[in-house]
Amino acid sequence: MGIPDHLTCLLRNLYADQEALVRTGHGTTDWFQIGKGVHQGCILSLCLFNLYAEYITRNAGLDEAQAGIKIAGRNLNNLRYADNITLMAESKEELKSLLMKVKEESEKVGLKLNIQKTKIVASGPITSWQIDGETVETVADFIFLGSKITEDDDYSHEIKRRLFLGRKFMSNLDSILKSRDITLPTKVCLLKAMVFPVVMYECKSWTVKKAEHQIIDAFELWCRRRFLRVPRTARRSNQSIRKEISPECSLEGLKLKLQYFVHLMRRTDSFEKPLMLGEIEGGRRRGLQRMRWLDGITTSMSWV
């Protein structure tokens, strides 16, 4: 791994011959030796796990493996973030081969693959398989790093899920938002700090179509009406509702996407750039084409 010996020695001595005790309401236990692990909240935990993950992937030969998907002339078969590892392949056999390599190398360093938490998402029909007598489940969608990943790669599911979470947070703030003792500017600040970040999480990567634009606008108007205590039966136009609250009280998803687009275009050697711009090998299907992320940016620029 290329880690200097003095750093390895420093870490080893830091936790060598460590002892601990447990304090309860009935007193404390006897002192006992600590066999493995680090102190609670120690920042070394993340660093050491990342080193383990890098060591496993190197020994598994994932970077040299031919299995994977081709993006901008580069073979990609794994993505890693903390303790989440995503393996990608074009066939079931290739995916199973990658998974078994990671499993074998993990066991050599004392880590075990959790089959219950391992899921398969495929863009086509695929059958499940078993590892050590346990079945690896095939699912249509799952939550990865806070976002919903679906087999058809349709962001409408994630957008609707985010709007549902936003409504849930708004309901939790009902007692505050309906209070007459709190000024409207304060309520707007609460909305922008506690609700909008939940709704717009990862919105920079969304491919938003016309139908999704409409439900996002409807959610924003619903929030404004809740602030002003305007019931749905009241005959007030949406324009009058928008004028009564400052225009700063908006989701600003378009602004965030454009900022991210500018950030991408300024980078020259980033793998993220060809990925988001759709520079992937192969052709598109016949017939009506699905909207791409870059298509949404082009449409947004025409609005501006």
Backbone torsions as a table, in degrees:
resi	resn	phi	psi	omega
1	MET	NA	-15.7	178.4
2	GLY	80.2	21.3	179.4
3	ILE	-84.4	128.6	-179.7
4	PRO	-59.0	146.2	-176.9
5	ASP	-63.8	-33.3	-176.9
6	HIS	-69.2	-29.8	176.3
7	LEU	-72.3	-40.1	176.8
8	THR	-61.5	-43.1	178.9
9	CYS	-64.9	-39.5	179.5
10	LEU	-62.4	-45.4	179.2
11	LEU	-65.9	-39.3	-179.7
12	ARG	-64.6	-43.8	-179.5
13	ASN	-70.5	-25.0	-179.5
14	LEU	-63.7	-34.6	-177.1
15	TYR	-115.4	10.9	179.3
16	ALA	-71.4	136.4	176.4
17	ASP	56.3	37.1	178.5
18	GLN	-78.8	141.5	176.9
19	GLU	-127.8	155.9	-179.0
20	ALA	-149.4	165.4	173.1
21	LEU	-140.3	162.8	-179.3
22	VAL	-113.1	128.2	179.8
23	ARG	-101.6	127.4	178.8
24	THR	-125.7	-179.7	178.3
25	GLY	-68.6	-15.6	-179.7
26	HIS	-101.7	6.7	-179.9
27	GLY	126.6	-157.2	-179.1
28	THR	-121.3	153.9	178.5
29	THR	-85.2	175.7	174.2
30	ASP	-72.7	157.5	177.1
31	TRP	-69.9	142.1	179.4
32	PHE	-140.0	155.6	-179.1
33	GLN	-75.1	144.8	176.1
34	ILE	-96.9	115.9	-177.3
35	GLY	-83.3	-39.9	-179.2
36	LYS	-152.2	161.8	179.5
37	GLY	103.6	168.6	179.1
38	VAL	-122.4	173.7	179.5
39	HIS	-62.3	150.3	178.9
40	GLN	-60.3	125.2	178.9
41	GLY	83.0	3.2	-179.3
42	CYS	-67.7	132.4	-177.8
43	ILE	-70.8	-13.1	177.4
44	LEU	-66.9	-23.7	-177.0
45	SER	-56.8	-49.8	-179.1
46	LEU	-65.7	-42.7	-178.5
47	CYS	-63.9	-44.5	-179.3
48	LEU	-65.8	-38.0	179.0
49	PHE	-67.4	-39.1	177.2
50	ASN	-61.7	-37.1	177.1
51	LEU	-65.7	-41.1	177.0
52	TYR	-61.2	-46.6	-178.9
53	ALA	-61.8	-40.1	178.5
54	GLU	-66.6	-39.6	178.6
55	TYR	-63.7	-41.3	-179.3
56	ILE	-65.8	-47.2	-177.7
57	THR	-66.2	-34.6	177.8
58	ARG	-67.1	-46.4	-179.2
59	ASN	-68.9	-28.2	177.5
60	ALA	-75.4	-12.2	178.0
61	GLY	70.2	32.6	-177.6
62	LEU	-67.8	-35.3	-178.1
63	ASP	-68.9	-27.8	-179.8
64	GLU	-94.3	-10.1	-177.1
65	ALA	-68.2	145.9	178.5
66	GLN	-80.9	-21.2	179.9
67	ALA	-67.9	144.1	179.2
68	GLY	144.4	-169.7	177.0
69	ILE	-117.0	148.5	-175.5
70	LYS	-97.1	123.9	177.7
71	ILE	-133.8	119.4	179.0
72	ALA	52.6	42.1	178.2
73	GLY	75.9	7.8	-177.9
74	ARG	-118.4	136.9	178.7
75	ASN	-84.9	126.3	-177.3
76	LEU	-124.8	120.3	179.7
77	ASN	-130.1	-2.4	177.6
78	ASN	-152.5	144.9	173.2
79	LEU	-129.6	134.4	-176.0
80	ARG	-128.8	136.2	173.4
81	TYR	-147.9	111.8	-176.9
82	ALA	55.4	-122.9	-178.4
83	ASP	-96.9	14.3	176.6
84	ASN	-101.1	122.2	178.3
85	ILE	-121.7	124.4	178.4
86	THR	-110.7	125.8	177.3
87	LEU	-106.8	139.2	-176.8
88	MET	-131.0	139.8	178.6
89	ALA	-156.1	166.7	-178.6
90	GLU	-93.2	-9.4	-179.8
91	SER	-143.7	163.2	179.5
92	LYS	-64.1	-40.6	-177.6
93	GLU	-64.4	-43.2	179.1
94	GLU	-65.2	-41.0	-180.0
95	LEU	-64.6	-42.6	179.7
96	LYS	-64.9	-37.7	178.5
97	SER	-63.2	-44.2	178.1
98	LEU	-63.0	-42.5	-178.4
99	LEU	-63.9	-41.3	-179.2
100	MET	-68.7	-35.8	177.1
101	LYS	-63.1	-44.8	179.0
102	VAL	-65.1	-40.3	-179.7
103	LYS	-62.9	-45.3	-177.8
104	GLU	-66.0	-42.9	-179.2
105	GLU	-71.5	-31.1	178.1
106	SER	-66.3	-40.7	-178.7
107	GLU	-66.3	-27.2	179.7
108	LYS	-67.9	-25.9	180.0
109	VAL	-107.5	13.3	173.9
110	GLY	90.2	11.1	177.8
111	LEU	-104.3	142.5	-176.8
112	LYS	-118.1	135.9	177.0
113	LEU	-72.9	125.4	178.8
114	ASN	-88.0	103.4	-176.7
115	ILE	-65.8	-35.1	-179.1
116	GLN	-62.3	-31.2	-179.5
117	LYS	-94.8	-1.7	179.7
118	THR	-90.5	122.9	-177.7
119	LYS	-124.4	153.4	177.1
120	ILE	-116.9	129.0	173.6
121	VAL	-122.4	122.7	-176.9
122	ALA	-125.2	147.6	178.2
123	SER	-80.8	-9.3	177.9
124	GLY	-135.7	-179.6	-179.7
125	PRO	-64.9	136.7	179.9
126	ILE	-151.8	144.0	179.1
127	THR	-99.9	149.5	179.5
128	SER	-75.2	161.0	174.8
129	TRP	-134.3	170.5	-176.3
130	GLN	-112.2	145.6	174.7
131	ILE	-130.2	118.6	-178.4
132	ASP	54.9	40.7	177.6
133	GLY	81.1	-1.7	179.4
134	GLU	-110.2	139.6	-177.3
135	THR	-87.7	130.6	173.8
136	VAL	-82.4	117.6	-171.8
137	GLU	-76.0	137.7	173.4
138	THR	-100.6	124.5	-175.1
139	VAL	-123.9	160.5	177.8
140	ALA	-84.6	-23.8	178.8
141	ASP	-160.1	161.2	174.4
142	PHE	-160.3	164.0	-178.6
143	ILE	-93.8	122.0	179.6
144	PHE	-126.9	117.8	-179.0
145	LEU	53.2	39.1	175.1
146	GLY	88.1	-6.2	-179.3
147	SER	-115.3	149.4	-179.7
148	LYS	-89.3	119.0	179.5
149	ILE	-102.6	126.7	-177.5
150	THR	-116.1	160.3	-178.1
151	GLU	-69.3	-26.2	178.8
152	ASP	-94.6	2.3	177.0
153	ASP	57.1	39.7	-180.0
154	ASP	-101.5	118.9	-176.7
155	TYR	-77.3	-7.6	-179.3
156	SER	-62.7	-32.9	177.8
157	HIS	-64.4	-43.1	-179.7
158	GLU	-69.0	-38.5	179.1
159	ILE	-63.5	-45.7	178.3
160	LYS	-63.4	-37.2	178.2
161	ARG	-65.5	-41.2	179.7
162	ARG	-66.2	-39.7	177.9
163	LEU	-66.3	-36.4	176.2
164	PHE	-63.2	-42.8	177.9
165	LEU	-64.4	-35.9	177.4
166	GLY	-64.5	-43.0	176.6
167	ARG	-62.7	-36.2	178.9
168	LYS	-65.1	-43.0	178.0
169	PHE	-65.9	-38.9	177.7
170	MET	-61.8	-39.9	178.6
171	SER	-64.8	-35.2	178.2
172	ASN	-68.3	-23.4	179.9
173	LEU	-96.3	11.8	-175.4
174	ASP	-54.3	-46.5	-176.7
175	SER	-62.6	-30.7	179.6
176	ILE	-81.0	-45.3	-175.6
177	LEU	-68.4	-28.7	-179.4
178	LYS	-91.3	-2.4	-179.7
179	SER	-72.8	136.4	177.8
180	ARG	-87.5	-5.1	179.5
181	ASP	-86.9	-11.2	-179.3
182	ILE	-105.5	131.2	-176.8
183	THR	-71.9	159.1	-179.3
184	LEU	-63.2	-42.6	177.5
185	PRO	-58.8	-35.6	178.1
186	THR	-67.2	-40.1	178.1
187	LYS	-64.0	-37.8	178.3
188	VAL	-64.1	-40.9	178.2
189	CYS	-63.0	-39.7	177.7
190	LEU	-63.9	-40.9	179.4
191	LEU	-62.7	-45.3	-177.9
192	LYS	-70.3	-26.4	-177.1
193	ALA	-91.5	-29.2	-170.8
194	MET	-116.6	-25.4	-175.4
195	VAL	-105.9	-51.9	-176.4
196	PHE	-60.2	-39.5	176.7
197	PRO	-61.0	-32.4	178.0
198	VAL	-67.9	-42.4	-177.3
199	VAL	-70.5	-41.7	-171.9
200	MET	-95.2	16.4	177.8
201	TYR	-61.5	126.7	-179.8
202	GLU	61.8	22.4	-178.4
203	CYS	-68.2	-18.9	-178.7
204	LYS	-65.4	-22.5	-179.9
205	SER	-100.3	2.1	-179.0
206	TRP	-71.1	145.5	166.8
207	THR	-104.3	100.1	-170.8
208	VAL	-97.1	119.7	176.8
209	LYS	-94.5	179.2	-174.6
210	LYS	-60.7	-42.5	-179.2
211	ALA	-62.4	-39.5	179.6
212	GLU	-69.7	-36.6	176.1
213	HIS	-57.5	-40.3	-177.7
214	GLN	-67.1	-42.4	-178.3
215	ILE	-74.1	-27.9	174.8
216	ILE	-68.4	-43.8	176.7
217	ASP	-62.5	-38.9	179.2
218	ALA	-64.3	-38.8	177.8
219	PHE	-64.5	-41.6	179.9
220	GLU	-63.0	-42.4	177.0
221	LEU	-66.1	-36.7	177.8
222	TRP	-62.0	-39.3	177.5
223	CYS	-64.8	-42.8	-179.7
224	ARG	-64.6	-40.4	179.3
225	ARG	-66.5	-34.9	177.1
226	ARG	-64.8	-38.7	178.1
227	PHE	-60.8	-48.0	-174.2
228	LEU	-83.6	0.1	-179.9
229	ARG	57.3	43.4	179.0
230	VAL	-99.9	114.7	179.9
231	PRO	-70.8	163.3	-179.1
232	ARG	-68.4	-23.2	-179.5
233	THR	-79.8	-13.9	-179.5
234	ALA	-69.1	137.9	-178.2
235	ARG	-88.4	76.5	177.0
236	ARG	-127.5	135.1	-177.5
237	SER	-76.4	159.2	177.8
238	ASN	-64.9	-32.6	179.7
239	GLN	-63.1	-42.6	180.0
240	SER	-66.6	-33.7	177.3
241	ILE	-66.9	-41.0	-179.2
242	ARG	-66.8	-37.4	-178.5
243	LYS	-70.0	-29.5	-175.8
244	GLU	-73.3	-27.8	177.4
245	ILE	-110.5	141.6	-176.3
246	SER	-57.1	146.2	-179.7
247	PRO	-64.5	-13.1	177.7
248	GLU	-66.9	-19.3	179.8
249	CYS	-85.0	73.6	-179.9
250	SER	-143.2	163.2	-175.2
251	LEU	-74.1	-29.5	174.5
252	GLU	57.7	34.5	178.2
253	GLY	-65.4	-37.8	179.7
254	LEU	-63.0	-42.5	-179.8
255	LYS	-61.9	-42.4	-179.6
256	LEU	-66.1	-39.2	179.1
257	LYS	-65.7	-41.5	-179.8
258	LEU	-67.0	-38.3	176.7
259	GLN	-62.2	-41.8	179.0
260	TYR	-66.0	-38.2	178.5
261	PHE	-62.9	-44.5	178.0
262	VAL	-62.6	-41.0	178.4
263	HIS	-60.8	-40.6	179.0
264	LEU	-65.7	-44.9	-175.3
265	MET	-67.0	-24.4	179.4
266	ARG	-77.6	-19.9	-178.1
267	ARG	-85.9	139.8	-175.4
268	THR	-107.0	-37.0	-174.2
269	ASP	-111.3	24.3	-176.7
270	SER	-90.8	136.0	175.0
271	PHE	-74.1	-20.8	-179.8
272	GLU	-66.8	-32.8	-176.5
273	LYS	-63.7	-55.7	178.9
274	PRO	-63.8	-28.2	179.6
275	LEU	-66.1	-46.8	-178.2
276	MET	-76.0	-28.1	-179.5
277	LEU	-84.1	-1.3	173.8
278	GLY	81.1	25.6	-179.9
279	GLU	-85.3	71.0	-177.2
280	ILE	-115.5	142.0	-178.5
281	GLU	-65.6	150.7	179.1
282	GLY	102.1	165.6	-179.7
283	GLY	-100.0	170.5	178.2
284	ARG	-92.5	160.0	-176.5
285	ARG	-69.7	162.0	178.1
286	ARG	-77.4	159.2	178.0
287	GLY	90.7	-159.0	-178.2
288	LEU	-66.0	123.4	-176.1
289	GLN	-83.8	144.7	175.6
290	ARG	-74.0	150.7	179.6
291	MET	-71.6	132.6	178.8
292	ARG	-100.3	167.3	179.9
293	TRP	-60.8	-41.2	-179.8
294	LEU	-67.7	-32.0	176.0
295	ASP	-61.7	-39.3	178.1
296	GLY	-64.8	-36.8	177.5
297	ILE	-65.7	-42.7	179.3
298	THR	-61.9	-42.6	178.1
299	THR	-64.3	-40.3	-179.8
300	SER	-64.0	-38.7	178.7
301	MET	-64.9	-33.2	178.1
302	SER	-68.8	-30.5	176.5
303	TRP	-70.8	-38.4	-178.9
304	VAL	-70.1	NA	NA
